[in-house]
Amino acid sequence: MGIVNPHTKNDVMKSFRPITKSMIQKLRDCREKELKGNGEPCKMDDMNYTVAPLYKRGLIGTKQVTVNNKVMLGVYVTEAGIDLLNQMMEEK
């Protein structure tokens, strides 16, 4: 059995300051890049200073990927991040 988190996503999000417009934009940009499917992941450099806040909120994760025979750390939008983006789209 894996690690069980006693907190819901909403509990975790409430424990942080509100997400900023620039964080939302970086999250959208990364998700759009994923959906294009050209094999090029979001890079840490693409995310700038938003990496830590988004990562701490569980909205992005990291994984090692190989691009052009180079191993690098790629950034991906987690299910929680996708849920947040979908929720924001519904509210518009």
N, C-alpha and C positions, 0 to 999 in steps of 0.2 A: 504494500500500500504506500502511496506517495505522501508527501507532506500535505497536511490539511490546513488551510488558512481559515481561521475562525471568523475573519472579517469579510463582509461582502464588498463588492467593487465600490458601492456607494459609500461605505464606511471609509474606505481608503481614500477616495477622492475628496471627502469632506475634511480629511485631516490635513490637506494642503491648501495653499492660497489658490484663488481661482486661476484657471489656465488662461494665459495671455493670447492675444490675437496672433502674435508671431509664433507661438507654440502651435496653435491650431493650423496656421498656414504651413509650417514645416511638416506637421503630421499629414496634412492633405497632399503636399508635394510628394512626400515619401510614398504615400498610398497610391497616388497616380502613377508614379514610377514603377511600383510593383505591378499594377494592373496592365501597364504597357507590355510587360513580359519580354523585354528584349534581353534579359539576362543580367543587366547592369543593376546591382542593388544600390540602395541609398548608402552613402558613405558617411562616416562620422563627420567629415569636413562639411558635408552638405547640411548637417543639422546644427552646426555652430554651437552656441551656448545653450540650445534647447535640449541637448542630449540628456543631461543629468535630470532636469525636472520631468521630462517625459518618461525617462527610464524609471525614476523613483515612483511615478504614478502607475507604472505597469502598462503604459500606452505604447511603448516601443521595446523591442528586445534586440539583442545582437547575436550574430552567428558568423562563423568563419566561412568565407566563400572564396572560390578561385575564379579570378577574372584575368584573362590573357596570361595564363600560367603564373599568376601572382596570387598568393594567399593574402586576403585582407579581411578586416572586420566589417561586415555589412550590418546595416540597420534594417529592421523590418517592423511593420505595424502589427501589434498583437491583437487578439480578439477584442480585448477591452478598448483598444484604440479604434478599431473598426466600428465597434458598438457606439462609441462616443461620436464618431463622424456621422454615422447613420442617424443617430438621435438628433444631431444638430441639423441635418438635412430635413428631417421630419418637422422640426420646429419652425423652419422657414416658411 
